[in-house]
Amino acid sequence: MILPNAVVSGGECEGEAGKKEGSNMKVTEIEIHAGDVDHRYRTVGEISAKVEAATLLLKTPTLEDINFKLQEKASQLGANAVIKVEYNRGMSQANGVAVVLETDEVNWVAEFLEYQR
């Protein structure tokens, strides 16, 4: 199942535990996109995540749970977004591509340099 191409926020994470070591970005700030994006980006790697209830008494995993797992894995690779996300098995598994989205300033400089050639 693929959701429309929109930014989906993950679960909330309080305090320093939600931040990637050596970065000012919180894990929950990593963008999740079901499709491709219109920004320049550098691919970091393909990632997958799986979430399941530990016991029958625990709640069924949610979209926020699986997105948070994707955000954690992307954070470990130094990515700031996950694109081309595909969900399966009742939202308990997902695959995507961890990327570093370039800022508008970087895009402007790259376009300027290309124009100068």
N, C-alpha and C positions, 0 to 999 in steps of 0.2 A: 504494500500500500504506500502510495506517495502522497504527501500532503501538498497543498498549493505552495508555491515558492514564496514563503514569508519567513520573517525572523520569528523564531519561537523561543521564548525564554525558558530556561531550565528551572530546577528547584532552587529554593533559597538556601544560602549558606552564610552563616554569620561569622564575623570576626576574621582573624588572620588565616584560619584553616581554609577559607575559600580562595585565598590568593595563591597564585603560582609562585614558587620560590624564585626570587630574583626578578620579579615582575610586579608592576602595579595593577595588572589586570586580574580581576577575580575570575575564578572558574566559571561562574554563572554569567559573566559578560561575554563569553565566547559565543559567537553567533552560530545559529543552526539554520541551514537552508535546505529545503527539500530538492531544489534544482540547482542549476548553475547560477553564477552571479555576474553582474555587468562591471565588475572591478577587475583590475589586474591582480593576479595572485601568484604565489609560489606554492606549489604542492609540497607538502611535508610527508605525507604518506596516507595509505588507506587504513581506516580503523573500523573496528566493529565492537559492539557492546551487547551485553546480555544481562537482563535483570529478571530475577525470579523471587518469589516469596520463599523465605526460608522454611516456613511451616504452613500448613493448611489454614492456620488461624490468622496469619498475617494478610494484609491487604494485597490485592492483585496489583502488579506493577502498572504504573501510569505512564503517559507520554512524558511527563516531567521527569520521572525516574530514569527512563531510558536516555532522554536528552542530557540529563546531568552526567550519566556515565560516559556519553560521547564527549561532553565538555571536559571531563576529567582526563580522558585519554588524549584529547587534542592538546590540552594544557601540558601534559607530559612531553609532548613533541614540540612544544613552543608555538603552536598554532593559535590563531585568533578567530578562526571560523571553521565550521564543518559544512561542506557543500555536498550536493548530490546524495542526500540522506534517503535511504530506503528502509522502511519499517516492515517487519513481518512477525508472524506468530503472535498475533494479538498484542502488538506493541511491546513484546518482551525482548525482541532482538532488533538491532539496527546496524546498518553499514553506511559508511560515508567516506569522504576524502577530507583529511585535515589539511588546511591551507593557511598561509599568512596573507591576508588581504593587505595590499599596499594602500597607503593613505593617498588622499587627493593631491598632496604636495609632491609625493613621489611620482604619481601619474603625470602631473603637469611637467615636471622636470624631464621625464622620459619622453613625453610628446614633444617638448621643446627641442631636446637633443636630436630626436628623429627628424624633426622639421629642418634642423640645421644641416643635415647631411645632404 
